[in-house]
Amino acid sequence: MNTPAPELAASLDALQNTGVVCAPAGLGWIRVAGDDAATFLHTQLTNAVEDLAPGDARLAGYCSPKGRLQASFLMWRDAEGIVLQLSAEILPALQKRLSMFVLRAKAKLSDLTPAVAVLGVAGPQAAQALTKAGLAAPDAVFATGSHDGTTVIRLPDAAGQPRWQLLLPAERAGEIRAALASQLSEADAALWDWLEVQSGIPRIVAATQEQFVPQMVNFEIVGGVNFRKGCYPGQEIVARSQYRGTLKRRMWLVQGEGAVPAPAAEIFRPEDPQQPCGMIVNAAPAPQGGWAGLAELKIDAAAAALHLDSATGAALTLGRLPYEVPLSEAAQAAG
């Protein structure tokens, strides 16, 4: 059995007792500015943008014409436009692709990443630490607050603890992190990755682009799809998956031992050794030892014995997501 990394185990204790501050890794930011920024994005993304108010954040996806996710975003308004947070490794290509469809719209996309830094805080005393540092601590999930160029976003709970993300000017990151660290324990980015997995919200990376219709990774359950907003690339396929009861795959929390698997690592069941029944979406080392991940699986495989990389690979166990996954009557019967 894997033993937990001492620093992660200590961070978990701090998370549960007081709170932690860390710098999440692997993220990038695109700002869309201009009079038509919201209208343009509204026609491209899986969620509504035109009614995105200051003070609110929202999940959204960008699909191929076949309804497969090319990116997942957390988005919100700031003083200069709409900010899209996504995996840094896919940002350049996504920015270029979206820019191709701006045409005559008054909207300009720019890479905000070099100018900003990100911090994450979580735990029972995190809100108090934010307040003492002179920052907002919004209470409602996906509510935002801003002060002096810093945006604070209340994220969904993870591992039973409240979380906030800060996007701030890069030159202020050291000062603000020090202020928060005077109240909270410093933690490694790996703990934040584990919390993201525990939240049950998928993040599309390069290896998983074009792999999933949004519902396959529960994206509509966590608020990333609006079925009333009108057309966007792939909309007909996403809607058909929702209303025709044809969805055969969903996302679950899984746990394993050994090395943390990469996104898109395949999952097998012994009764069908030639055909994978799912793949890893995101995974991170677990403070208790081993790793935890989000895995897209055939619905009828979720109750089976599951193995990583091959039918005889390392065994996986199912964990519990923080929300219920609705299954169609046919899927429940098959399961």
C-alpha positions in Angstrom: 0.0 0.0 0.0 1.2 3.5 -0.8 2.3 5.6 2.1 1.2 9.3 2.0 3.8 11.9 1.2 4.5 13.6 4.5 4.0 17.2 3.2 0.7 16.3 1.6 -0.5 14.5 4.8 0.6 17.6 6.9 -1.3 19.9 4.4 -4.4 17.8 4.8 -4.3 18.2 8.6 -3.8 21.9 8.2 -6.7 22.1 5.7 -9.0 20.4 8.1 -7.9 22.3 11.2 -7.3 25.9 10.0 -6.7 26.2 6.3 -4.1 26.4 3.5 -2.8 28.8 0.9 -1.1 27.6 -2.3 -0.4 28.6 -5.9 -2.5 26.3 -8.2 -0.5 25.1 -11.2 -1.2 24.6 -14.9 -3.7 27.4 -15.5 -3.9 30.2 -18.0 -6.2 33.1 -18.7 -7.7 34.7 -21.8 -9.4 38.1 -21.6 -12.1 38.9 -24.1 -12.6 42.7 -24.3 -14.8 44.9 -26.4 -18.4 45.9 -26.8 -19.3 42.6 -28.3 -17.3 40.3 -26.0 -20.3 38.8 -24.2 -22.4 38.4 -27.4 -19.5 36.8 -29.2 -18.8 34.3 -26.4 -22.5 33.5 -26.0 -22.5 32.1 -29.6 -19.4 30.0 -28.9 -19.7 28.4 -25.4 -21.9 25.9 -23.8 -23.1 28.3 -21.2 -24.9 31.6 -21.3 -22.6 34.6 -21.3 -24.8 37.6 -22.2 -26.4 37.6 -18.7 -23.1 37.0 -16.8 -23.2 39.7 -14.3 -20.4 41.4 -12.4 -20.0 39.4 -9.2 -20.8 36.1 -10.8 -18.5 33.3 -12.2 -19.7 30.5 -14.3 -18.4 27.2 -15.9 -18.5 26.8 -19.6 -17.1 24.6 -22.4 -16.1 25.0 -26.0 -17.0 22.2 -28.2 -16.1 21.0 -31.7 -18.9 20.7 -34.3 -19.2 17.1 -33.2 -20.1 18.2 -29.7 -16.8 17.2 -28.1 -15.1 19.4 -25.5 -12.0 21.2 -26.8 -11.8 23.3 -23.6 -13.4 23.8 -20.2 -13.5 27.3 -18.6 -14.2 29.1 -15.5 -15.3 32.6 -16.6 -16.2 35.9 -15.0 -16.3 39.6 -15.7 -13.6 42.0 -14.6 -13.3 45.8 -15.1 -11.9 45.2 -18.7 -13.9 42.4 -20.1 -14.6 38.7 -19.6 -11.9 36.4 -18.3 -11.7 32.7 -19.3 -9.6 30.4 -17.1 -8.4 27.2 -18.8 -5.5 24.8 -18.9 -2.4 26.7 -19.8 -1.2 24.1 -22.3 -4.2 24.5 -24.6 -4.5 28.3 -24.3 -2.5 29.4 -27.4 -4.4 27.1 -29.8 -7.7 27.9 -28.2 -7.1 31.7 -28.3 -6.1 31.4 -32.0 -9.2 29.3 -32.8 -11.7 31.5 -31.0 -10.1 34.6 -32.6 -10.8 33.1 -36.1 -14.6 33.4 -35.4 -14.6 37.0 -34.1 -15.0 38.3 -37.7 -16.7 41.8 -37.5 -17.6 41.6 -33.8 -16.0 44.2 -31.5 -14.1 41.6 -29.4 -10.4 41.1 -28.9 -8.8 38.2 -27.2 -5.5 38.6 -25.3 -3.4 36.2 -23.2 -3.6 37.6 -19.6 -1.3 34.9 -18.2 2.0 36.8 -18.0 0.5 39.7 -16.1 -1.3 37.7 -13.3 -0.8 35.2 -10.6 -3.2 32.8 -8.9 -3.6 31.7 -5.3 -6.0 29.2 -3.7 -7.2 29.2 -0.2 -9.3 26.6 1.5 -10.3 25.5 5.0 -12.4 26.6 8.0 -10.4 29.8 8.6 -9.8 30.7 4.9 -12.6 33.3 4.8 -11.3 35.0 7.9 -7.8 35.1 6.4 -9.0 36.7 3.3 -10.9 39.4 5.3 -7.8 40.1 7.4 -5.8 40.5 4.2 -8.3 43.2 3.1 -9.8 40.9 0.4 -13.4 39.9 -0.4 -14.6 36.4 0.8 -17.8 35.8 -1.2 -20.0 33.3 0.5 -22.1 31.9 -2.4 -20.5 29.3 -4.7 -19.3 31.0 -7.9 -19.8 34.5 -6.5 -16.9 36.9 -7.1 -15.6 39.9 -5.3 -12.9 42.3 -6.4 -10.6 44.9 -4.8 -7.6 46.8 -6.1 -7.2 44.6 -9.2 -7.7 41.3 -7.3 -10.6 39.0 -8.1 -11.7 36.5 -5.4 -14.0 33.6 -6.5 -15.8 31.3 -4.2 -15.3 27.8 -5.6 -17.4 24.7 -4.8 -16.4 22.9 -1.6 -14.0 20.0 -1.9 -13.2 17.4 0.7 -15.8 19.1 2.9 -14.0 22.4 3.0 -14.8 25.8 1.5 -12.4 27.2 -1.2 -11.6 30.5 -2.8 -9.4 31.4 -5.8 -7.6 34.7 -6.2 -6.5 36.1 -9.5 -4.2 39.1 -8.9 -1.6 41.3 -10.5 1.7 39.3 -10.6 3.6 42.0 -8.8 1.3 41.7 -5.8 1.4 37.9 -5.5 4.2 37.7 -2.9 2.7 40.4 -0.7 -0.7 38.9 -0.6 0.5 35.3 -0.2 2.6 36.4 2.8 -0.4 38.1 4.3 -2.5 34.9 3.9 0.3 32.6 5.0 0.4 34.5 8.3 -3.1 33.0 9.0 -3.0 29.8 7.0 -0.5 27.0 6.3 1.5 27.0 3.0 0.6 24.0 0.8 1.9 22.5 -2.4 0.0 22.8 -5.7 -0.5 19.1 -5.6 -3.0 19.5 -2.7 -5.0 21.9 -4.8 -5.0 19.4 -7.7 -6.4 16.8 -5.3 -9.1 19.2 -4.1 -10.1 19.9 -7.7 -10.5 16.2 -8.2 -12.6 16.0 -5.0 -14.8 18.8 -6.2 -15.9 16.6 -9.2 -15.3 19.4 -11.7 -13.4 18.2 -14.8 -10.7 20.2 -16.5 -9.9 19.5 -20.2 -6.2 19.3 -21.0 -4.4 18.6 -24.3 -4.6 14.8 -23.9 -8.4 14.9 -23.4 -9.4 17.4 -26.0 -12.2 16.0 -28.4 -12.7 13.0 -26.1 -16.0 13.9 -24.3 -19.4 15.2 -25.0 -20.0 17.5 -21.9 -22.4 15.1 -20.2 -19.8 12.3 -20.3 -17.8 14.2 -17.7 -20.9 15.5 -15.8 -20.4 19.0 -17.1 -24.1 19.8 -17.1 -24.4 18.6 -13.5 -21.8 21.1 -12.3 -23.4 24.0 -14.2 -21.3 24.1 -17.3 -24.1 23.7 -19.9 -27.2 25.9 -20.5 -29.8 24.0 -22.6 -31.9 27.1 -23.2 -29.3 29.5 -24.5 -29.4 28.8 -28.2 -26.8 27.7 -30.8 -23.1 27.2 -30.3 -20.7 24.7 -32.0 -21.9 21.1 -31.3 -25.1 22.3 -29.7 -27.4 19.9 -31.5 -25.3 16.8 -30.5 -25.1 18.0 -26.8 -28.8 18.6 -26.7 -29.5 15.2 -28.4 -27.4 13.5 -25.7 -29.4 15.2 -23.0 -32.9 14.6 -24.3 -32.9 11.3 -26.1 -31.6 9.2 -23.3 -28.7 7.8 -25.3 -25.9 8.8 -22.9 -23.9 5.7 -22.1 -20.9 7.2 -20.3 -20.5 9.3 -17.1 -17.8 10.4 -14.8 -16.9 8.9 -11.4 -14.3 9.5 -8.7 -11.7 6.7 -8.7 -8.8 5.9 -6.4 -5.7 3.8 -7.0 -2.1 3.1 -5.8 1.2 3.6 -7.5 2.1 6.4 -9.8 -0.4 9.1 -10.6 -1.8 8.3 -14.1 -1.8 10.9 -16.9 -5.0 12.3 -18.4 -6.4 10.0 -21.0 -4.8 6.9 -19.4 -7.2 4.0 -20.3 -9.3 1.9 -17.9 -10.2 -1.7 -18.5 -12.4 -4.4 -17.0 -11.3 -8.1 -17.0 -14.3 -9.4 -18.9 -13.4 -7.2 -21.9 -9.6 -7.0 -22.0 -9.3 -5.7 -25.6 -11.6 -2.7 -25.2 -11.1 0.1 -22.7 -14.2 1.0 -20.8 -13.1 4.5 -19.9 -10.2 6.9 -19.3 -8.7 9.2 -16.7 -9.9 12.9 -17.0 -7.8 14.4 -14.2 -5.8 12.8 -11.4 -3.6 13.9 -8.4 -1.7 12.4 -5.6 -3.8 11.8 -2.5 -2.8 13.0 1.0 -3.8 9.6 2.4 -1.5 7.8 -0.1 -1.9 6.7 -3.6 -3.9 8.9 -5.9 -7.4 10.0 -6.7 -8.9 10.9 -10.1 -11.9 11.7 -12.1 -12.6 8.9 -14.7 -15.1 8.8 -17.6 -16.6 5.3 -17.8 -19.2 3.3 -19.6 -22.2 3.4 -17.2 -22.4 -0.4 -17.2 -18.8 -0.6 -16.2 -19.0 1.5 -13.1 -20.0 -1.5 -11.0 -17.3 -3.8 -12.5 -13.8 -4.5 -11.4 -11.7 -1.8 -12.9 -8.0 -1.7 -13.8 -5.6 0.9 -15.1 -3.8 0.6 -18.4 -4.8 -3.0 -19.0 -7.2 -5.7 -17.8 -4.5 -6.9 -15.4 -3.2 -3.5 -14.4 -3.5 -1.8 -11.0 -6.9 -2.2 -9.5 -9.1 0.9 -9.1 -11.8 1.6 -6.5 -14.7 4.0 -6.8 -15.0 7.0 -4.5 -17.9 9.3 -3.9 -18.5 12.5 -5.8 -20.0 15.4 -4.0 -23.1 15.3 -6.2 -25.5 12.6 -7.5 -25.0 11.4 -11.1 -28.5 10.9 -12.7 -28.7 7.8 -14.8 -31.4 7.0 -17.3 -33.8 4.1 -16.6 -32.1 2.1 -19.3 -28.7 2.7 -17.9 -29.9 1.8 -14.4 -31.3 -1.5 -15.7 -28.1 -2.2 -17.6 -26.1 -1.4 -14.4 
